[in-house]
Amino acid sequence: VNFVACQLFALLMAVWFRIYLHPSKTSPFIRHVVATLLGLYLALFCFGWYSVHFLVQSGLSYGVMIFASLEHMHKYCFIVTLGYLILCQITRVYVFDYGMYSADFTGPMMVITQKITSMAFEIHDGLTKRREGQLTPSQKYLAISRMPSLLEYLSYNCNFMGILAGPTCSYNDYKAFIEGTSYQWRHQENANGKENGKVKQTEPSPKHAVVSKLCTCAISLATYLSLYRLLPVDYSINDDFVKSTPFYLQVIYLYLAMLALRPKYYFVWTLADAINNAAGFGFNGYDIDGSPQWDLISNLRILDIEFATSFKLFLDNWNIQTAQWLKRVCYERCPVNPTAATFLLSAMWHGVYPGYYLTFVTGIGMTMAARAVSTYGFFLYSTDCFQQES
């Protein structure tokens, strides 16, 4: 209840923030201060003294950024930030209350971890590699050319639009939003990391996007509340159910129960996206019909998830910003077996429940198998075409 109340309050504040603290009316300093204070207030209201961990994690990492050498700062920051998150997850799960999901303070810490580590790598790229031509076009756009101030850093990590449910975003995109330059010439990248070049923007109204996403939230919440009563996930481990039900029916029930559970995530992530859009953040250019797109930091595509025809397509459209984070800090940079390293990092980031590791270790095999099948299918298709031409 606290979480939903805080997010609805954040939605109202986002509208106020866009109208009364528009970049044309106030300075970036004021926008940073207000965004940070509102974010810390929401964190305190929702999580109580546990919200101190947000500041401790951010403070330790900022200290590493300031005092460590640029050559190794991003690695140290990655270890400190992820290590602190894992320590909090271990104490929450195994020391205080195993299985506790209500008011999980490590949820916001997961998003802050993404932001801090992304920023560390982007600062490293901007201050050490830019002149050497070692960066991809995407890395060049994301690279940070100067060390952010403490206020800018806290605003990026703890602003009221993303403190509770994210999603993560690049520091340069957030800075452009605060300074009111997000509608100027800017780089674009889609969910699969393909470059779209630079396009000149004008400032459209987010009203249609926000209303549409709020309608999606209402449908998702109603669907979840209706189906979860009929198909509770906990029933799949009920002793009587396990003993009296054939294994294949248990698997079918679990699959249906997870279908009923997914709308909860649709509600949370879509509402978070709507909050950012209401504040004026998330504009991503125009489509071919000239309609404004507000999906710069969107975290999912519901229809593409439900009708995905492969494991890869499902992952490409589920928790998009986390997939981008994994790609940028691990997959593109790991010199040895980046696929396995990425899935392992994902498991460590999600938490310390054994099921996470089972899921993502299995994902390594599924991904490798899917690639092999795809390659073999392409080989058969090419051979068949060659034979027909012959």
Solvent accessible surface area in square Angstrom, and as a share of the most:
residue,aa,sasa,rsa
1,V,159,0.92
2,N,71,0.36
3,F,52,0.22
4,V,54,0.31
5,A,47,0.36
6,C,4,0.02
7,Q,3,0.01
8,L,91,0.45
9,F,73,0.31
10,A,0,0.00
11,L,20,0.10
12,L,118,0.59
13,M,45,0.20
14,A,0,0.00
15,V,66,0.38
16,W,93,0.33
17,F,0,0.00
18,R,52,0.19
19,I,82,0.41
20,Y,136,0.52
21,L,22,0.11
22,H,41,0.18
23,P,39,0.24
24,S,93,0.60
25,K,133,0.56
26,T,30,0.17
27,S,49,0.32
28,P,57,0.36
29,F,127,0.53
30,I,70,0.36
31,R,3,0.01
32,H,7,0.03
33,V,41,0.23
34,V,32,0.18
35,A,0,0.00
36,T,8,0.05
37,L,110,0.55
38,L,31,0.15
39,G,0,0.00
40,L,49,0.24
41,Y,118,0.45
42,L,2,0.01
43,A,0,0.00
44,L,105,0.52
45,F,105,0.44
46,C,10,0.06
47,F,20,0.08
48,G,30,0.29
49,W,165,0.58
50,Y,69,0.26
51,S,11,0.07
52,V,79,0.46
53,H,41,0.18
54,F,0,0.00
55,L,76,0.38
56,V,58,0.34
57,Q,1,0.01
58,S,0,0.00
59,G,41,0.39
60,L,88,0.44
61,S,0,0.00
62,Y,32,0.12
63,G,24,0.23
64,V,29,0.17
65,M,2,0.01
66,I,80,0.40
67,F,179,0.75
68,A,25,0.19
69,S,64,0.41
70,L,63,0.31
71,E,104,0.47
72,H,84,0.37
73,M,0,0.00
74,H,13,0.06
75,K,107,0.45
76,Y,108,0.41
77,C,0,0.00
78,F,43,0.18
79,I,116,0.59
80,V,50,0.28
81,T,0,0.00
82,L,10,0.05
83,G,35,0.33
84,Y,34,0.13
85,L,0,0.00
86,I,36,0.18
87,L,102,0.51
88,C,6,0.04
89,Q,3,0.02
90,I,71,0.36
91,T,42,0.25
92,R,12,0.05
93,V,1,0.01
94,Y,113,0.43
95,V,102,0.59
96,F,137,0.57
97,D,68,0.35
98,Y,125,0.47
99,G,33,0.32
100,M,56,0.25
101,Y,152,0.58
102,S,88,0.57
103,A,67,0.52
104,D,34,0.18
105,F,9,0.04
106,T,2,0.01
107,G,26,0.25
108,P,3,0.02
109,M,0,0.00
110,M,29,0.13
111,V,21,0.12
112,I,2,0.01
113,T,0,0.00
114,Q,4,0.02
115,K,3,0.01
116,I,0,0.00
117,T,0,0.00
118,S,13,0.08
119,M,0,0.00
120,A,0,0.00
121,F,20,0.08
122,E,10,0.04
123,I,0,0.00
124,H,10,0.05
125,D,2,0.01
126,G,9,0.09
127,L,66,0.33
128,T,26,0.15
129,K,57,0.24
130,R,105,0.38
131,R,238,0.87
132,E,102,0.46
133,G,57,0.55
134,Q,105,0.47
135,L,15,0.08
136,T,61,0.35
137,P,85,0.53
138,S,8,0.05
139,Q,18,0.08
140,K,96,0.41
141,Y,54,0.20
142,L,9,0.05
143,A,4,0.03
144,I,6,0.03
145,S,74,0.48
146,R,117,0.43
147,M,53,0.24
148,P,2,0.01
149,S,53,0.34
150,L,94,0.47
151,L,46,0.23
152,E,22,0.10
153,Y,1,0.00
154,L,38,0.19
155,S,0,0.00
156,Y,0,0.00
157,N,2,0.01
158,C,0,0.00
159,N,4,0.02
160,F,0,0.00
161,M,2,0.01
162,G,5,0.05
163,I,2,0.01
164,L,11,0.05
165,A,14,0.11
166,G,0,0.00
167,P,8,0.05
168,T,11,0.06
169,C,13,0.08
170,S,7,0.04
171,Y,4,0.01
172,N,36,0.18
173,D,15,0.08
174,Y,1,0.00
175,K,47,0.20
176,A,23,0.18
177,F,8,0.03
178,I,0,0.00
179,E,62,0.28
180,G,30,0.29
181,T,49,0.29
182,S,21,0.14
183,Y,32,0.12
184,Q,105,0.47
185,W,161,0.57
186,R,18,0.07
187,H,16,0.07
188,Q,20,0.09
189,E,26,0.12
190,N,58,0.30
191,A,20,0.15
192,N,81,0.41
193,G,15,0.14
194,K,131,0.56
195,E,78,0.35
196,N,80,0.41
197,G,39,0.37
198,K,134,0.57
199,V,55,0.32
200,K,139,0.59
201,Q,9,0.04
202,T,89,0.52
203,E,80,0.36
204,P,20,0.12
205,S,69,0.44
206,P,8,0.05
207,K,149,0.63
208,H,151,0.68
209,A,15,0.12
210,V,17,0.10
211,V,77,0.44
212,S,52,0.34
213,K,34,0.15
214,L,56,0.28
215,C,73,0.43
216,T,43,0.25
217,C,5,0.03
218,A,62,0.48
219,I,121,0.61
220,S,8,0.05
221,L,63,0.31
222,A,59,0.46
223,T,48,0.28
224,Y,33,0.13
225,L,92,0.46
226,S,67,0.43
227,L,65,0.32
228,Y,63,0.24
229,R,200,0.73
230,L,133,0.66
231,L,43,0.21
232,P,43,0.27
233,V,33,0.19
234,D,100,0.52
235,Y,99,0.37
236,S,19,0.12
237,I,134,0.68
238,N,61,0.31
239,D,101,0.52
240,D,105,0.55
241,F,20,0.08
242,V,67,0.39
243,K,172,0.73
244,S,91,0.58
245,T,25,0.15
246,P,66,0.41
247,F,155,0.65
248,Y,138,0.53
249,L,72,0.36
250,Q,34,0.15
251,V,73,0.42
252,I,87,0.44
253,Y,31,0.12
254,L,78,0.39
255,Y,136,0.52
256,L,74,0.37
257,A,0,0.00
258,M,77,0.34
259,L,56,0.28
260,A,1,0.01
261,L,24,0.12
262,R,39,0.14
263,P,12,0.07
264,K,73,0.31
265,Y,82,0.31
266,Y,9,0.04
267,F,19,0.08
268,V,34,0.19
269,W,33,0.12
270,T,11,0.07
271,L,3,0.02
272,A,0,0.00
273,D,7,0.04
274,A,0,0.00
275,I,0,0.00
276,N,6,0.03
277,N,0,0.00
278,A,5,0.04
279,A,2,0.02
280,G,8,0.07
281,F,5,0.02
282,G,2,0.02
283,F,8,0.03
284,N,18,0.09
285,G,1,0.01
286,Y,87,0.33
287,D,50,0.26
288,I,177,0.90
289,D,122,0.63
290,G,47,0.45
291,S,53,0.34
292,P,57,0.36
293,Q,66,0.29
294,W,13,0.04
295,D,57,0.30
296,L,34,0.17
297,I,3,0.02
298,S,15,0.09
299,N,9,0.05
300,L,20,0.10
301,R,90,0.33
302,I,45,0.23
303,L,129,0.64
304,D,69,0.36
305,I,4,0.02
306,E,69,0.31
307,F,153,0.64
308,A,32,0.25
309,T,119,0.69
310,S,53,0.34
311,F,59,0.25
312,K,127,0.54
313,L,79,0.39
314,F,54,0.22
315,L,61,0.31
316,D,33,0.17
317,N,12,0.06
318,W,54,0.19
319,N,19,0.09
320,I,9,0.05
321,Q,19,0.09
322,T,10,0.06
323,A,41,0.32
324,Q,11,0.05
325,W,5,0.02
326,L,18,0.09
327,K,54,0.23
328,R,51,0.19
329,V,10,0.06
330,C,15,0.09
331,Y,89,0.34
332,E,68,0.30
333,R,65,0.24
334,C,37,0.22
335,P,126,0.79
336,V,113,0.65
337,N,90,0.46
338,P,41,0.26
339,T,9,0.05
340,A,25,0.19
341,A,28,0.22
342,T,20,0.12
343,F,24,0.10
344,L,88,0.44
345,L,10,0.05
346,S,4,0.03
347,A,1,0.00
348,M,59,0.26
349,W,11,0.04
350,H,44,0.20
351,G,4,0.04
352,V,24,0.14
353,Y,25,0.10
354,P,88,0.55
355,G,40,0.38
356,Y,63,0.24
357,Y,73,0.28
358,L,130,0.65
359,T,82,0.47
360,F,35,0.14
361,V,86,0.49
362,T,66,0.39
363,G,2,0.02
364,I,40,0.20
365,G,42,0.41
366,M,91,0.40
367,T,22,0.13
368,M,98,0.44
369,A,54,0.42
370,A,45,0.35
371,R,108,0.39
372,A,63,0.49
373,V,106,0.61
374,S,74,0.48
375,T,93,0.54
376,Y,130,0.50
377,G,35,0.33
378,F,143,0.60
379,F,123,0.51
380,L,86,0.43
381,Y,143,0.54
382,S,43,0.28
383,T,46,0.27
384,D,66,0.34
385,C,44,0.26
386,F,138,0.57
387,Q,117,0.52
388,Q,138,0.61
389,E,148,0.66
390,S,109,0.71
